[in-house]
C-alpha cells in the first residue's frame, strides 16, 4: 500500500489527520511536520491498527570485491 496523509478541515477550523500505509510510530513524525506547517497543536490522538504493526524493510547489500595483481 502506498503511504498517504489524509487531511480534513472542518468548518469550525478543526483539522483531522489520518495516515495510511505508515506503520508504527513513524506516523507521528508526519503529524509533527503538519503541526509546524499549519501552526497547530494536536489535542487528541487515536491510533489505527497500522500503528501497532511493524514495518518490514528489505535491505539489499551489494559488495564488489576487486582482486589486486602483484607483479614481481
PQR file of N, CA, C, O and H, with PARSE charges and radii, in Angstrom:
ATOM      1  N   UNK A   1       0.850  -1.182   0.000 -0.4000 1.5000
ATOM      2  CA  UNK A   1       0.000   0.000   0.000 -0.0000 2.0000
ATOM      3  C   UNK A   1       0.891   1.239   0.000  0.5500 1.7000
ATOM      4  O   UNK A   1       1.913   1.287   0.685 -0.5500 1.4000
ATOM      5  N   UNK A   2       0.490   2.224  -0.770 -0.4000 1.5000
ATOM      6  CA  UNK A   2       1.248   3.470  -0.787 -0.0000 2.0000
ATOM      7  C   UNK A   2       0.983   4.261   0.494  0.5500 1.7000
ATOM      8  O   UNK A   2      -0.031   4.067   1.165 -0.5500 1.4000
ATOM      9  H   UNK A   2      -0.340   2.185  -1.326  0.4000 1.0000
ATOM     10  N   UNK A   3       1.900   5.139   0.808 -0.4000 1.5000
ATOM     11  CA  UNK A   3       1.752   5.964   2.009 -0.0000 2.0000
ATOM     12  C   UNK A   3       0.956   7.212   1.654  0.5500 1.7000
ATOM     13  O   UNK A   3       1.212   7.866   0.643 -0.5500 1.4000
ATOM     14  H   UNK A   3       2.723   5.297   0.263  0.4000 1.0000
ATOM     15  N   UNK A   4      -0.020   7.531   2.509 -0.4000 1.5000
ATOM     16  CA  UNK A   4      -0.868   8.700   2.281 -0.0000 2.0000
ATOM     17  C   UNK A   4      -1.135   9.404   3.598  0.5500 1.7000
ATOM     18  O   UNK A   4      -1.156   8.788   4.664 -0.5500 1.4000
ATOM     19  H   UNK A   4      -0.228   7.000   3.331  0.4000 1.0000
ATOM     20  N   UNK A   5      -1.338  10.699   3.498 -0.4000 1.5000
ATOM     21  CA  UNK A   5      -1.770  11.500   4.641 -0.0000 2.0000
ATOM     22  C   UNK A   5      -3.076  12.164   4.228  0.5500 1.7000
ATOM     23  O   UNK A   5      -3.127  12.892   3.237 -0.5500 1.4000
ATOM     24  H   UNK A   5      -1.322  11.199   2.632  0.4000 1.0000
ATOM     25  N   UNK A   6      -4.122  11.910   4.990 -0.4000 1.5000
ATOM     26  CA  UNK A   6      -5.442  12.458   4.691 -0.0000 2.0000
ATOM     27  C   UNK A   6      -5.717  13.585   5.680  0.5500 1.7000
ATOM     28  O   UNK A   6      -5.744  13.372   6.892 -0.5500 1.4000
ATOM     29  H   UNK A   6      -4.080  11.318   5.796  0.4000 1.0000
ATOM     30  N   UNK A   7      -5.920  14.793   5.144 -0.4000 1.5000
ATOM     31  CA  UNK A   7      -6.170  15.968   5.976 -0.0000 2.0000
ATOM     32  C   UNK A   7      -7.595  16.436   5.713  0.5500 1.7000
ATOM     33  O   UNK A   7      -7.982  16.673   4.569 -0.5500 1.4000
ATOM     34  H   UNK A   7      -5.897  14.966   4.160  0.4000 1.0000
ATOM     35  N   UNK A   8      -8.365  16.567   6.780 -0.4000 1.5000
ATOM     36  CA  UNK A   8      -9.754  17.026   6.684 -0.0000 2.0000
ATOM     37  C   UNK A   8      -9.899  18.273   7.553  0.5500 1.7000
ATOM     38  O   UNK A   8      -9.612  18.244   8.750 -0.5500 1.4000
ATOM     39  H   UNK A   8      -8.050  16.375   7.709  0.4000 1.0000
ATOM     40  N   UNK A   9     -10.346  19.363   6.938 -0.4000 1.5000
ATOM     41  CA  UNK A   9     -10.533  20.620   7.673 -0.0000 2.0000
ATOM     42  C   UNK A   9     -12.031  20.865   7.835  0.5500 1.7000
ATOM     43  O   UNK A   9     -12.762  20.989   6.853 -0.5500 1.4000
ATOM     44  H   UNK A   9     -10.579  19.386   5.966  0.4000 1.0000
ATOM     45  N   UNK A  10     -12.471  20.933   9.078 -0.4000 1.5000
ATOM     46  CA  UNK A  10     -13.882  21.144   9.395 -0.0000 2.0000
ATOM     47  C   UNK A  10     -14.246  22.625   9.229  0.5500 1.7000
ATOM     48  O   UNK A  10     -13.361  23.478   9.164 -0.5500 1.4000
ATOM     49  H   UNK A  10     -11.877  20.832   9.876  0.4000 1.0000
ATOM     50  N   UNK A  11     -15.516  22.923   9.163 -0.4000 1.5000
ATOM     51  CA  UNK A  11     -15.979  24.308   9.030 -0.0000 2.0000
ATOM     52  C   UNK A  11     -15.577  25.164  10.223  0.5500 1.7000
ATOM     53  O   UNK A  11     -15.377  26.371  10.081 -0.5500 1.4000
ATOM     54  H   UNK A  11     -16.235  22.230   9.215  0.4000 1.0000
ATOM     55  N   UNK A  12     -15.458  24.547  11.406 -0.4000 1.5000
ATOM     56  CA  UNK A  12     -15.077  25.304  12.600 -0.0000 2.0000
ATOM     57  C   UNK A  12     -13.559  25.474  12.728  0.5500 1.7000
ATOM     58  O   UNK A  12     -13.080  26.029  13.716 -0.5500 1.4000
ATOM     59  H   UNK A  12     -15.620  23.567  11.522  0.4000 1.0000
ATOM     60  N   UNK A  13     -12.794  24.991  11.719 -0.4000 1.5000
ATOM     61  CA  UNK A  13     -11.344  25.137  11.735 -0.0000 2.0000
ATOM     62  C   UNK A  13     -10.604  23.943  12.309  0.5500 1.7000
ATOM     63  O   UNK A  13      -9.378  23.875  12.227 -0.5500 1.4000
ATOM     64  H   UNK A  13     -13.184  24.540  10.916  0.4000 1.0000
ATOM     65  N   UNK A  14     -11.329  23.008  12.885 -0.4000 1.5000
ATOM     66  CA  UNK A  14     -10.684  21.805  13.422 -0.0000 2.0000
ATOM     67  C   UNK A  14     -10.102  20.995  12.274  0.5500 1.7000
ATOM     68  O   UNK A  14     -10.731  20.847  11.226 -0.5500 1.4000
ATOM     69  H   UNK A  14     -12.325  23.063  12.952  0.4000 1.0000
ATOM     70  N   UNK A  15      -8.901  20.473  12.477 -0.4000 1.5000
ATOM     71  CA  UNK A  15      -8.204  19.709  11.446 -0.0000 2.0000
ATOM     72  C   UNK A  15      -8.057  18.266  11.916  0.5500 1.7000
ATOM     73  O   UNK A  15      -7.539  18.007  13.002 -0.5500 1.4000
ATOM     74  H   UNK A  15      -8.390  20.593  13.328  0.4000 1.0000
ATOM     75  N   UNK A  16      -8.514  17.334  11.093 -0.4000 1.5000
ATOM     76  CA  UNK A  16      -8.353  15.908  11.374 -0.0000 2.0000
ATOM     77  C   UNK A  16      -7.357  15.339  10.371  0.5500 1.7000
ATOM     78  O   UNK A  16      -7.445  15.606   9.172 -0.5500 1.4000
ATOM     79  H   UNK A  16      -8.935  17.544  10.210  0.4000 1.0000
ATOM     80  N   UNK A  17      -6.415  14.555  10.871 -0.4000 1.5000
ATOM     81  CA  UNK A  17      -5.382  13.968  10.017 -0.0000 2.0000
ATOM     82  C   UNK A  17      -5.332  12.468  10.258  0.5500 1.7000
ATOM     83  O   UNK A  17      -5.375  12.007  11.399 -0.5500 1.4000
ATOM     84  H   UNK A  17      -6.343  14.338  11.844  0.4000 1.0000
ATOM     85  N   UNK A  18      -5.241  11.716   9.176 -0.4000 1.5000
ATOM     86  CA  UNK A  18      -5.102  10.267   9.275 -0.0000 2.0000
ATOM     87  C   UNK A  18      -4.004   9.824   8.316  0.5500 1.7000
ATOM     88  O   UNK A  18      -3.941  10.287   7.177 -0.5500 1.4000
ATOM     89  H   UNK A  18      -5.206  12.091   8.249  0.4000 1.0000
ATOM     90  N   UNK A  19      -3.147   8.934   8.776 -0.4000 1.5000
ATOM     91  CA  UNK A  19      -2.111   8.393   7.902 -0.0000 2.0000
ATOM     92  C   UNK A  19      -2.518   6.995   7.458  0.5500 1.7000
ATOM     93  O   UNK A  19      -3.142   6.245   8.209 -0.5500 1.4000
ATOM     94  H   UNK A  19      -3.198   8.558   9.701  0.4000 1.0000
ATOM     95  N   UNK A  20      -2.159   6.664   6.241 -0.4000 1.5000
ATOM     96  CA  UNK A  20      -2.446   5.334   5.679 -0.0000 2.0000
ATOM     97  C   UNK A  20      -1.147   4.776   5.118  0.5500 1.7000
ATOM     98  O   UNK A  20      -0.404   5.483   4.437 -0.5500 1.4000
ATOM     99  H   UNK A  20      -1.653   7.273   5.631  0.4000 1.0000
ATOM    100  N   UNK A  21      -0.875   3.518   5.403 -0.4000 1.5000
ATOM    101  CA  UNK A  21       0.301   2.862   4.857 -0.0000 2.0000
ATOM    102  C   UNK A  21       1.593   3.204   5.582  0.5500 1.7000
ATOM    103  O   UNK A  21       2.675   2.838   5.123 -0.5500 1.4000
ATOM    104  H   UNK A  21      -1.478   2.944   5.956  0.4000 1.0000
ATOM    105  N   UNK A  22       1.495   3.899   6.709 -0.4000 1.5000
ATOM    106  CA  UNK A  22       2.670   4.249   7.507 -0.0000 2.0000
ATOM    107  C   UNK A  22       2.568   3.456   8.800  0.5500 1.7000
ATOM    108  O   UNK A  22       1.719   3.740   9.645 -0.5500 1.4000
ATOM    109  H   UNK A  22       0.616   4.196   7.082  0.4000 1.0000
ATOM    110  N   UNK A  23       3.422   2.476   8.950 -0.4000 1.5000
ATOM    111  CA  UNK A  23       3.322   1.569  10.090 -0.0000 2.0000
ATOM    112  C   UNK A  23       4.178   2.033  11.259  0.5500 1.7000
ATOM    113  O   UNK A  23       5.233   2.642  11.080 -0.5500 1.4000
ATOM    114  H   UNK A  23       4.112   2.246   8.263  0.4000 1.0000
ATOM    115  N   UNK A  24       3.700   1.733  12.454 -0.4000 1.5000
ATOM    116  CA  UNK A  24       4.463   2.049  13.661 -0.0000 2.0000
ATOM    117  C   UNK A  24       4.423   3.527  14.007  0.5500 1.7000
ATOM    118  O   UNK A  24       3.681   4.299  13.399 -0.5500 1.4000
ATOM    119  H   UNK A  24       2.842   1.239  12.599  0.4000 1.0000
ATOM    120  N   UNK A  25       5.225   3.912  14.986 -0.4000 1.5000
ATOM    121  CA  UNK A  25       5.202   5.292  15.484 -0.0000 2.0000
ATOM    122  C   UNK A  25       5.771   6.318  14.508  0.5500 1.7000
ATOM    123  O   UNK A  25       5.761   7.514  14.801 -0.5500 1.4000
ATOM    124  H   UNK A  25       5.827   3.285  15.479  0.4000 1.0000
ATOM    125  N   UNK A  26       6.268   5.871  13.352 -0.4000 1.5000
ATOM    126  CA  UNK A  26       6.783   6.801  12.348 -0.0000 2.0000
ATOM    127  C   UNK A  26       5.700   7.781  11.880  0.5500 1.7000
ATOM    128  O   UNK A  26       6.019   8.877  11.419 -0.5500 1.4000
ATOM    129  H   UNK A  26       6.277   4.900  13.114  0.4000 1.0000
ATOM    130  N   UNK A  27       4.443   7.400  11.993 -0.4000 1.5000
ATOM    131  CA  UNK A  27       3.350   8.277  11.565 -0.0000 2.0000
ATOM    132  C   UNK A  27       3.352   9.592  12.344  0.5500 1.7000
ATOM    133  O   UNK A  27       2.939  10.630  11.827 -0.5500 1.4000
ATOM    134  H   UNK A  27       4.184   6.510  12.368  0.4000 1.0000
ATOM    135  N   UNK A  28       3.820   9.538  13.588 -0.4000 1.5000
ATOM    136  CA  UNK A  28       3.841  10.761  14.411 -0.0000 2.0000
ATOM    137  C   UNK A  28       4.805  11.804  13.863  0.5500 1.7000
ATOM    138  O   UNK A  28       4.608  12.999  14.079 -0.5500 1.4000
ATOM    139  H   UNK A  28       4.156   8.695  14.008  0.4000 1.0000
ATOM    140  N   UNK A  29       5.851  11.363  13.153 -0.4000 1.5000
ATOM    141  CA  UNK A  29       6.775  12.316  12.531 -0.0000 2.0000
ATOM    142  C   UNK A  29       6.044  13.199  11.528  0.5500 1.7000
ATOM    143  O   UNK A  29       6.301  14.400  11.450 -0.5500 1.4000
ATOM    144  H   UNK A  29       6.011  10.392  12.978  0.4000 1.0000
ATOM    145  N   UNK A  30       5.141  12.610  10.766 -0.4000 1.5000
ATOM    146  CA  UNK A  30       4.374  13.359   9.774 -0.0000 2.0000
ATOM    147  C   UNK A  30       3.406  14.323  10.455  0.5500 1.7000
ATOM    148  O   UNK A  30       3.187  15.434   9.972 -0.5500 1.4000
ATOM    149  H   UNK A  30       4.932  11.634  10.829  0.4000 1.0000
ATOM    150  N   UNK A  31       2.839  13.903  11.559 -0.4000 1.5000
ATOM    151  CA  UNK A  31       1.915  14.770  12.294 -0.0000 2.0000
ATOM    152  C   UNK A  31       2.665  15.989  12.828  0.5500 1.7000
ATOM    153  O   UNK A  31       2.143  17.103  12.779 -0.5500 1.4000
ATOM    154  H   UNK A  31       3.017  13.001  11.951  0.4000 1.0000
ATOM    155  N   UNK A  32       3.877  15.793  13.334 -0.4000 1.5000
ATOM    156  CA  UNK A  32       4.681  16.921  13.831 -0.0000 2.0000
ATOM    157  C   UNK A  32       4.970  17.929  12.722  0.5500 1.7000
ATOM    158  O   UNK A  32       4.919  19.138  12.951 -0.5500 1.4000
ATOM    159  H   UNK A  32       4.301  14.888  13.374  0.4000 1.0000
ATOM    160  N   UNK A  33       5.270  17.438  11.531 -0.4000 1.5000
ATOM    161  CA  UNK A  33       5.529  18.333  10.397 -0.0000 2.0000
ATOM    162  C   UNK A  33       4.272  19.129  10.067  0.5500 1.7000
ATOM    163  O   UNK A  33       4.344  20.333   9.825 -0.5500 1.4000
ATOM    164  H   UNK A  33       5.311  16.456  11.345  0.4000 1.0000
ATOM    165  N   UNK A  34       3.130  18.466  10.056 -0.4000 1.5000
ATOM    166  CA  UNK A  34       1.870  19.166   9.777 -0.0000 2.0000
ATOM    167  C   UNK A  34       1.563  20.207  10.848  0.5500 1.7000
ATOM    168  O   UNK A  34       1.074  21.291  10.533 -0.5500 1.4000
ATOM    169  H   UNK A  34       3.071  17.488  10.253  0.4000 1.0000
ATOM    170  N   UNK A  35       1.843  19.891  12.105 -0.4000 1.5000
ATOM    171  CA  UNK A  35       1.633  20.867  13.180 -0.0000 2.0000
ATOM    172  C   UNK A  35       2.452  22.129  12.913  0.5500 1.7000
ATOM    173  O   UNK A  35       1.960  23.243  13.092 -0.5500 1.4000
ATOM    174  H   UNK A  35       2.241  19.010  12.361  0.4000 1.0000
ATOM    175  N   UNK A  36       3.690  21.952  12.488 -0.4000 1.5000
ATOM    176  CA  UNK A  36       4.544  23.105  12.208 -0.0000 2.0000
ATOM    177  C   UNK A  36       4.040  23.893  11.002  0.5500 1.7000
ATOM    178  O   UNK A  36       3.983  25.122  11.042 -0.5500 1.4000
ATOM    179  H   UNK A  36       4.089  21.047  12.342  0.4000 1.0000
ATOM    180  N   UNK A  37       3.678  23.195   9.940 -0.4000 1.5000
ATOM    181  CA  UNK A  37       3.199  23.869   8.735 -0.0000 2.0000
ATOM    182  C   UNK A  37       1.900  24.628   8.970  0.5500 1.7000
ATOM    183  O   UNK A  37       1.706  25.726   8.448 -0.5500 1.4000
ATOM    184  H   UNK A  37       3.724  22.196   9.908  0.4000 1.0000
ATOM    185  N   UNK A  38       1.018  24.035   9.758 -0.4000 1.5000
ATOM    186  CA  UNK A  38      -0.301  24.627   9.998 -0.0000 2.0000
ATOM    187  C   UNK A  38      -0.334  25.510  11.239  0.5500 1.7000
ATOM    188  O   UNK A  38      -1.363  26.101  11.567 -0.5500 1.4000
ATOM    189  H   UNK A  38       1.176  23.143  10.182  0.4000 1.0000
ATOM    190  N   UNK A  39       0.812  25.592  11.929 -0.4000 1.5000
ATOM    191  CA  UNK A  39       0.873  26.323  13.201 -0.0000 2.0000
ATOM    192  C   UNK A  39      -0.254  25.863  14.117  0.5500 1.7000
ATOM    193  O   UNK A  39      -1.003  26.667  14.672 -0.5500 1.4000
ATOM    194  H   UNK A  39       1.647  25.112  11.663  0.4000 1.0000
ATOM    195  N   UNK A  40      -0.350  24.544  14.257 -0.4000 1.5000
ATOM    196  CA  UNK A  40      -1.423  23.921  15.036 -0.0000 2.0000
ATOM    197  C   UNK A  40      -0.817  23.024  16.106  0.5500 1.7000
ATOM    198  O   UNK A  40       0.389  22.775  16.126 -0.5500 1.4000
ATOM    199  H   UNK A  40       0.258  23.891  13.807  0.4000 1.0000
ATOM    200  N   UNK A  41      -1.674  22.550  16.984 -0.4000 1.5000
ATOM    201  CA  UNK A  41      -1.253  21.677  18.074 -0.0000 2.0000
ATOM    202  C   UNK A  41      -2.217  20.503  18.168  0.5500 1.7000
ATOM    203  O   UNK A  41      -3.432  20.682  18.081 -0.5500 1.4000
ATOM    204  H   UNK A  41      -2.653  22.752  16.968  0.4000 1.0000
ATOM    205  N   UNK A  42      -1.683  19.319  18.341 -0.4000 1.5000
ATOM    206  CA  UNK A  42      -2.514  18.130  18.498 -0.0000 2.0000
ATOM    207  C   UNK A  42      -3.172  18.159  19.872  0.5500 1.7000
ATOM    208  O   UNK A  42      -2.498  18.315  20.890 -0.5500 1.4000
ATOM    209  H   UNK A  42      -0.696  19.173  18.411  0.4000 1.0000
ATOM    210  N   UNK A  43      -4.493  18.007  19.891 -0.4000 1.5000
ATOM    211  CA  UNK A  43      -5.198  17.998  21.175 -0.0000 2.0000
ATOM    212  C   UNK A  43      -5.729  16.607  21.520  0.5500 1.7000
ATOM    213  O   UNK A  43      -6.072  16.337  22.671 -0.5500 1.4000
ATOM    214  H   UNK A  43      -5.040  17.880  19.064  0.4000 1.0000
ATOM    215  N   UNK A  44      -5.796  15.725  20.519 -0.4000 1.5000
ATOM    216  CA  UNK A  44      -6.291  14.374  20.768 -0.0000 2.0000
ATOM    217  C   UNK A  44      -5.720  13.447  19.702  0.5500 1.7000
ATOM    218  O   UNK A  44      -5.599  13.829  18.538 -0.5500 1.4000
ATOM    219  H   UNK A  44      -5.518  15.945  19.584  0.4000 1.0000
ATOM    220  N   UNK A  45      -5.374  12.243  20.101 -0.4000 1.5000
ATOM    221  CA  UNK A  45      -4.838  11.255  19.159 -0.0000 2.0000
ATOM    222  C   UNK A  45      -5.474   9.901  19.412  0.5500 1.7000
ATOM    223  O   UNK A  45      -5.764   9.536  20.552 -0.5500 1.4000
ATOM    224  H   UNK A  45      -5.472  11.933  21.047  0.4000 1.0000
ATOM    225  N   UNK A  46      -5.682   9.177  18.351 -0.4000 1.5000
ATOM    226  CA  UNK A  46      -6.060   7.769  18.451 -0.0000 2.0000
ATOM    227  C   UNK A  46      -5.297   7.053  17.352  0.5500 1.7000
ATOM    228  O   UNK A  46      -4.964   7.645  16.324 -0.5500 1.4000
ATOM    229  H   UNK A  46      -5.447   9.473  17.425  0.4000 1.0000
ATOM    230  N   UNK A  47      -5.026   5.793  17.573 -0.4000 1.5000
ATOM    231  CA  UNK A  47      -4.165   5.059  16.658 -0.0000 2.0000
ATOM    232  C   UNK A  47      -4.917   3.923  15.993  0.5500 1.7000
ATOM    233  O   UNK A  47      -5.724   3.236  16.621 -0.5500 1.4000
ATOM    234  H   UNK A  47      -5.296   5.312  18.407  0.4000 1.0000
ATOM    235  N   UNK A  48      -4.638   3.736  14.706 -0.4000 1.5000
ATOM    236  CA  UNK A  48      -5.228   2.626  13.962 -0.0000 2.0000
ATOM    237  C   UNK A  48      -4.380   1.377  14.190  0.5500 1.7000
ATOM    238  O   UNK A  48      -3.342   1.431  14.848 -0.5500 1.4000
ATOM    239  H   UNK A  48      -3.983   4.294  14.196  0.4000 1.0000
ATOM    240  N   UNK A  49      -4.827   0.272  13.647 -0.4000 1.5000
ATOM    241  CA  UNK A  49      -4.085  -0.986  13.787 -0.0000 2.0000
ATOM    242  C   UNK A  49      -2.692  -0.884  13.166  0.5500 1.7000
ATOM    243  O   UNK A  49      -1.764  -1.558  13.613 -0.5500 1.4000
ATOM    244  H   UNK A  49      -5.671   0.228  13.112  0.4000 1.0000
ATOM    245  N   UNK A  50      -2.541  -0.043  12.133 -0.4000 1.5000
ATOM    246  CA  UNK A  50      -1.227   0.116  11.490 -0.0000 2.0000
ATOM    247  C   UNK A  50      -0.171   0.643  12.458  0.5500 1.7000
ATOM    248  O   UNK A  50       1.012   0.335  12.315 -0.5500 1.4000
ATOM    249  H   UNK A  50      -3.295   0.504  11.770  0.4000 1.0000
ATOM    250  N   UNK A  51      -0.589   1.426  13.430 -0.4000 1.5000
ATOM    251  CA  UNK A  51       0.360   1.969  14.406 -0.0000 2.0000
ATOM    252  C   UNK A  51       1.057   0.843  15.173  0.5500 1.7000
ATOM    253  O   UNK A  51       2.228   0.959  15.535 -0.5500 1.4000
ATOM    254  H   UNK A  51      -1.550   1.676  13.547  0.4000 1.0000
ATOM    255  N   UNK A  52       0.342  -0.220  15.408 -0.4000 1.5000
ATOM    256  CA  UNK A  52       0.871  -1.324  16.209 -0.0000 2.0000
ATOM    257  C   UNK A  52       1.556  -2.402  15.358  0.5500 1.7000
ATOM    258  O   UNK A  52       2.024  -3.411  15.886 -0.5500 1.4000
ATOM    259  H   UNK A  52      -0.609  -0.315  15.114  0.4000 1.0000
ATOM    260  N   UNK A  53       1.612  -2.182  14.046 -0.4000 1.5000
ATOM    261  CA  UNK A  53       2.283  -3.115  13.150 -0.0000 2.0000
ATOM    262  C   UNK A  53       3.753  -2.735  13.007  0.5500 1.7000
ATOM    263  O   UNK A  53       4.144  -1.594  13.249 -0.5500 1.4000
ATOM    264  H   UNK A  53       1.232  -1.362  13.617  0.4000 1.0000
ATOM    265  N   UNK A  54       4.544  -3.706  12.614 -0.4000 1.5000
ATOM    266  CA  UNK A  54       5.963  -3.477  12.384 -0.0000 2.0000
ATOM    267  C   UNK A  54       6.199  -3.307  10.893  0.5500 1.7000
ATOM    268  O   UNK A  54       5.703  -4.086  10.079 -0.5500 1.4000
ATOM    269  H   UNK A  54       4.226  -4.633  12.417  0.4000 1.0000
ATOM    270  N   UNK A  55       6.952  -2.295  10.553 -0.4000 1.5000
ATOM    271  CA  UNK A  55       7.268  -2.061   9.147 -0.0000 2.0000
ATOM    272  C   UNK A  55       8.379  -3.010   8.710  0.5500 1.7000
ATOM    273  O   UNK A  55       9.382  -3.169   9.406 -0.5500 1.4000
ATOM    274  H   UNK A  55       7.355  -1.662  11.215  0.4000 1.0000
ATOM    275  N   UNK A  56       8.193  -3.628   7.566 -0.4000 1.5000
ATOM    276  CA  UNK A  56       9.210  -4.529   7.036 -0.0000 2.0000
ATOM    277  C   UNK A  56      10.082  -3.742   6.070  0.5500 1.7000
ATOM    278  O   UNK A  56       9.589  -3.110   5.136 -0.5500 1.4000
ATOM    279  H   UNK A  56       7.379  -3.499   7.001  0.4000 1.0000
ATOM    280  N   UNK A  57      11.367  -3.792   6.309 -0.4000 1.5000
ATOM    281  CA  UNK A  57      12.316  -3.089   5.455 -0.0000 2.0000
ATOM    282  C   UNK A  57      13.237  -4.121   4.822  0.5500 1.7000
ATOM    283  O   UNK A  57      13.876  -4.908   5.521 -0.5500 1.4000
ATOM    284  H   UNK A  57      11.767  -4.305   7.068  0.4000 1.0000
ATOM    285  N   UNK A  58      13.299  -4.112   3.511 -0.4000 1.5000
ATOM    286  CA  UNK A  58      14.192  -5.014   2.797 -0.0000 2.0000
ATOM    287  C   UNK A  58      15.493  -4.275   2.505  0.5500 1.7000
ATOM    288  O   UNK A  58      15.489  -3.184   1.935 -0.5500 1.4000
ATOM    289  H   UNK A  58      12.780  -3.473   2.944  0.4000 1.0000
ATOM    290  N   UNK A  59      16.587  -4.877   2.898 -0.4000 1.5000
ATOM    291  CA  UNK A  59      17.895  -4.268   2.682 -0.0000 2.0000
ATOM    292  C   UNK A  59      18.634  -5.093   1.647  0.5500 1.7000
ATOM    293  O   UNK A  59      18.807  -6.302   1.798 -0.5500 1.4000
ATOM    294  H   UNK A  59      16.591  -5.763   3.361  0.4000 1.0000
ATOM    295  N   UNK A  60      19.060  -4.427   0.607 -0.4000 1.5000
ATOM    296  CA  UNK A  60      19.825  -5.086  -0.437 -0.0000 2.0000
ATOM    297  C   UNK A  60      21.269  -4.653  -0.291  0.5500 1.7000
ATOM    298  O   UNK A  60      21.587  -3.464  -0.336 -0.5500 1.4000
ATOM    299  H   UNK A  60      18.919  -3.445   0.483  0.4000 1.0000
ATOM    300  N   UNK A  61      22.119  -5.614  -0.121 -0.4000 1.5000
ATOM    301  CA  UNK A  61      23.533  -5.308   0.082 -0.0000 2.0000
ATOM    302  C   UNK A  61      24.308  -5.757  -1.149  0.5500 1.7000
ATOM    303  O   UNK A  61      24.213  -6.904  -1.587 -0.5500 1.4000
ATOM    304  H   UNK A  61      21.860  -6.580  -0.085  0.4000 1.0000
ATOM    305  N   UNK A  62      25.066  -4.830  -1.687 -0.4000 1.5000
ATOM    306  CA  UNK A  62      25.875  -5.120  -2.863 -0.0000 2.0000
ATOM    307  C   UNK A  62      27.324  -4.915  -2.485  0.5500 1.7000
ATOM    308  O   UNK A  62      27.702  -3.867  -1.963 -0.5500 1.4000
ATOM    309  H   UNK A  62      25.143  -3.899  -1.331  0.4000 1.0000
ATOM    310  N   UNK A  63      28.113  -5.902  -2.747 -0.4000 1.5000
ATOM    311  CA  UNK A  63      29.518  -5.824  -2.398 -0.0000 2.0000
ATOM    312  C   UNK A  63      30.333  -6.200  -3.627  0.5500 1.7000
ATOM    313  O   UNK A  63      30.069  -7.211  -4.277 -0.5500 1.4000
ATOM    314  H   UNK A  63      27.806  -6.754  -3.171  0.4000 1.0000
ATOM    315  N   UNK A  64      31.313  -5.385  -3.931 -0.4000 1.5000
ATOM    316  CA  UNK A  64      32.182  -5.674  -5.058 -0.0000 2.0000
ATOM    317  C   UNK A  64      33.580  -5.939  -4.522  0.5500 1.7000
ATOM    318  O   UNK A  64      34.136  -5.134  -3.774 -0.5500 1.4000
ATOM    319  H   UNK A  64      31.528  -4.564  -3.403  0.4000 1.0000
ATOM    320  N   UNK A  65      34.129  -7.057  -4.909 -0.4000 1.5000
ATOM    321  CA  UNK A  65      35.467  -7.420  -4.459 -0.0000 2.0000
ATOM    322  C   UNK A  65      36.403  -7.322  -5.655  0.5500 1.7000
ATOM    323  O   UNK A  65      36.173  -7.939  -6.695 -0.5500 1.4000
ATOM    324  H   UNK A  65      33.678  -7.710  -5.516  0.4000 1.0000
ATOM    325  N   UNK A  66      37.442  -6.551  -5.494 -0.4000 1.5000
ATOM    326  CA  UNK A  66      38.430  -6.384  -6.554 -0.0000 2.0000
ATOM    327  C   UNK A  66      39.715  -7.052  -6.101  0.5500 1.7000
ATOM    328  O   UNK A  66      40.247  -6.745  -5.034 -0.5500 1.4000
ATOM    329  H   UNK A  66      37.629  -6.050  -4.649  0.4000 1.0000
ATOM    330  N   UNK A  67      40.194  -7.941  -6.900 -0.4000 1.5000
ATOM    331  CA  UNK A  67      41.429  -8.650  -6.567 -0.0000 2.0000
ATOM    332  C   UNK A  67      42.602  -7.904  -7.203  0.5500 1.7000
ATOM    333  O   UNK A  67      42.595  -7.597  -8.395 -0.5500 1.4000
ATOM    334  H   UNK A  67      39.762  -8.190  -7.767  0.4000 1.0000
ATOM    335  N   UNK A  68      43.581  -7.630  -6.395 -0.4000 1.5000
ATOM    336  CA  UNK A  68      44.764  -6.926  -6.886 -0.0000 2.0000
ATOM    337  C   UNK A  68      45.727  -7.874  -7.573  0.5500 1.7000
ATOM    338  O   UNK A  68      45.789  -9.058  -7.245 -0.5500 1.4000
ATOM    339  H   UNK A  68      43.586  -7.879  -5.426  0.4000 1.0000
ATOM    340  N   UNK A  69      46.477  -7.346  -8.529 -0.4000 1.5000
ATOM    341  CA  UNK A  69      47.503  -8.111  -9.236 -0.0000 2.0000
ATOM    342  C   UNK A  69      48.858  -7.655  -8.736  0.5500 1.7000
ATOM    343  O   UNK A  69      49.141  -6.459  -8.683 -0.5500 1.4000
ATOM    344  H   UNK A  69      46.426  -6.383  -8.796  0.4000 1.0000
ATOM    345  N   UNK A  70      49.673  -8.590  -8.379 -0.4000 1.5000
ATOM    346  CA  UNK A  70      51.033  -8.264  -7.927 -0.0000 2.0000
ATOM    347  C   UNK A  70      52.021  -8.766  -8.972  0.5500 1.7000
ATOM    348  O   UNK A  70      52.037  -9.950  -9.310 -0.5500 1.4000
ATOM    349  H   UNK A  70      49.443  -9.562  -8.422  0.4000 1.0000
ATOM    350  N   UNK A  71      52.815  -7.883  -9.459 -0.4000 1.5000
ATOM    351  CA  UNK A  71      53.864  -8.260 -10.410 -0.0000 2.0000
ATOM    352  C   UNK A  71      55.194  -8.261  -9.687  0.5500 1.7000
ATOM    353  O   UNK A  71      55.506  -7.313  -8.966 -0.5500 1.4000
ATOM    354  H   UNK A  71      52.802  -6.921  -9.184  0.4000 1.0000
ATOM    355  N   UNK A  72      55.947  -9.260  -9.858 -0.4000 1.5000
ATOM    356  CA  UNK A  72      57.268  -9.232  -9.263 -0.0000 2.0000
ATOM    357  C   UNK A  72      57.603 -10.367  -8.491  0.5500 1.7000
ATOM    358  O   UNK A  72      58.704 -10.438  -7.944 -0.5500 1.4000
ATOM    359  H   UNK A  72      55.693 -10.030 -10.444  0.4000 1.0000
TER
END
